[in-house]
Structures are given as C-alpha cells and as structure tokens.
Amino acid sequence: MRVAIDAHAIGKRQTGNEVYIRGLLRHFVSLAPELDYVAYVASEDAKSALPSGVRARMISPNPYLRLGYQLSQQVRQDEADLLHVQYTAPLRCPVPVVVTVHDVSFIEHPEFFSPFRQTQLKFTVERTVRASQYVLTCSQFSKDAIARAYGLDRSRIVVVPNAAEPAFRPLDKRKAAAVVKDALGIDAPFLFCLGNLQRRKNQLGLIQAFDTLMSANPELPQHLVFSGKETAQAAEIHAAARRSRFRDRIHFTGFVDDALRPWLYNACDAFVFPSFYEGFGIPLLEALACGRPVACSNRTALPEVAGKSAVYFDPASTTSMAQALSDVLHNLDFSERLSRAATERAAEFSWGRSAEIVVNTYRLATGVPVPEPAESASRALASGS
C-alpha cells in the first residue's frame, strides 16, 4: 500500500500542524516498513526534515494551486492508495482520504477569525470531513466538538494524541538561563508563554494579569517572555504591552526554532498557557516534558492534557490568572510538586503509540487487515477513541 501525506506544513512555521506531521513521519517506517510513504513538501529545505524511508515530492506552497488540482494530479501520478491531509483535501481527490482536524475553533469561536478565513474553513473542512473515510483528532474534547459540528458517526472519529519530542526534557536551569541570555539578551528570571500572537491565545489577558501580579507583589523579580509568530492581531498585543506599567519587563522574541525552545522552557520559572481555546496544546505538553511548573487555562482540551500536573485558572479572569501565578512563584513546595508531576504526565504521551493508531487507520481506510500485535491501536480504533 502506498500512502501519500500532505506535509506542506513542514518548514512553514505552522506550529502545531508542523510538529504533528513531523512527529508521525518519524515513526511510520519503523512501525510499518511494508508500506510505501510519499510526503508532499513545499520547499527544498523540508526534504531534509523527512526521515529515511519517506520519499519526497515537491508541491506548490500556494494553497489554491495545491488543493485546486496539483495534489490530486500528483496522487494519480504516484499511484497512491490513500491521501492523508490536515483540515482540507484537494478537490476531486482520486483516492480515499484520512483527514486530521485538530479542532473546530472556527465553528465554535468564529470571533477569533477574520470573516473570510472563518467562511473558508467552514466550507472546505466540512467538505473534507464528509468525504473522508476517517477523521483523526488529538483529544477527546476535539472528538466531541467534531461530532457535534458535523453530526458524524463517532466511530469515524479517532483520537490520536500529540506528544513531545525527546529534545523536550529537563535540562540544567543555569545553563538554560545562559543560553537564553546569549540568544535573546534576556537576563532575568521570567514567566514564559509560547504561541502565535493572536486573540485566541489570550496574550492580552496575560499582560493584564502580569500587571496585577507585579502591582500586588513588587518584590517579585520576574519578567514576562512571549514567543510566537506575529499575526495580523499582534499589533494590539504589542500595544497592550507598551501601555503596561511593567513594559520594561515584557519581551517578545518572535518565532523561536526547535533548537532554542527546550532552553526557554527550562530557563523559565513557570510556563503560562492562557489560551481560550485549544484542541490539544502542544506547548503545554512540551513544558511538562521539560519538568516546568505550569499554570494554564481551565478550558477546552487543556485539563485533559495536563491532568493533575498543572495549576488552572479562568482565562477570562485577570484575578484568577494572577492568583495562580502568585501561588506558583510564592509556594516553592507547590512549584516543586508540579515539576515532579509534569514529567510523569508528559511520559504518558508518545508519538510512537500515536503513529501506530494512524497507520492502522490507513489500513482500515483501504481495507488492509490490521495486524494482531497492534492490540492497543486496534482497541482504540474499535472504540473510536
């Protein structure tokens, strides 16, 4: 069986989408070497990111060309038996499709999207979901949301949790602080928040909570560091930081690459994830894998991911957020308990196990028997969870 995978997100700084497809590709060949994998990438640099055993094909970075005709044409030329995409399949796809839909925030919270983008996603994702053999998603929360949104048979929706790469692990904090100082010029203890600068990620709320925290606790030395790609909504976040009484302590690093992210997590005093809506939240899991105390939103999939290893707050409440941060910074025993629980929780997630579920979904979608040894994946597919 030949599996075609739309991997255009690799190298495009598409955050969760890129991390997801790279994490799966690394395990496919070792899990099922009898399958033939072809990955469609949109840049020469992305080819080097593909693991051995996965063949690369170039496609256009232009979504209208890629989805309008090029991807379908390439699938025919490669004589693929299946196409795996994220969110959107090409028009008139000649083979069965498996689609990954990480979340349906564009349906449940359209206010976080431009009218054009919301309408585009609503149309193209629904078309893809209804035409697909299976829908993969990353949490039980997203599975429930997808079932509500499209009225799908729940057996067609399969939960495939994300995971953290091995690079995200506890490192020496002093060395981490030195690396961050050299790379970014930040020479102070800090709270860390990672995510594209947009309203859904709630950096605005965190800036307000930071003001509240520091005003009530002037003895605290912490700064606040935001890392993430600039978006059309970034200007209002930067403006809020400039209005802050503590603007000299608020830093924006822009997008940070894979090599620096583990050091940022390990150097911070706490990781803060104030998002209003997440289908999973890979940065949250990466921070846990690094053994950091985590304070995060109590909404959507985040409690499902962090379990008992985080302190939660209401992302709509500045007071709630500031209190959670105060608890972490002032109570060292509590902070250390969170750190110990963090690595244990992160170890429960594995790209290898998730890739096994995906490979067996490919088999089911094309009528290929699922091998008996893959008991855990078979059970997951049978239950649709």
Secondary structure, 3 states (H helix, E strand, C coil): CEEEEECCCCCCCCCHHHHHHHHHHHHHHHHCCCCEEEEEECCHHHHCCCCCCEEEEECCCCHHHHHHHHHHHHHHHCCCCEEEEECCCCCCCCCCEEEECCCCHHHHCHHHCCHHHHHHHHHHHHHHHHHCCEEEECCHHHHHHHHHHHCCCHHHEEECCCCCCCCCCCCCHHHHHHHHHHHHCCCCCEEEEECCCCHHHCHHHHHHHHHHHHHHCCCCCCEEEEECCCCCCHHHHHHHHHHCCCHHHEEECCCCCCCCHHHHHHHCCEEEECCCCCCCCHHHHHHHHCCCCEEEECCCCHHHHHCCCCEEECCCCHHHHHHHHHHHHHCHHHHHHHHHHHHHHHCCCCHHHHHHHHHHHHHHHHCCCCCCCCHHHHHHHHHCC
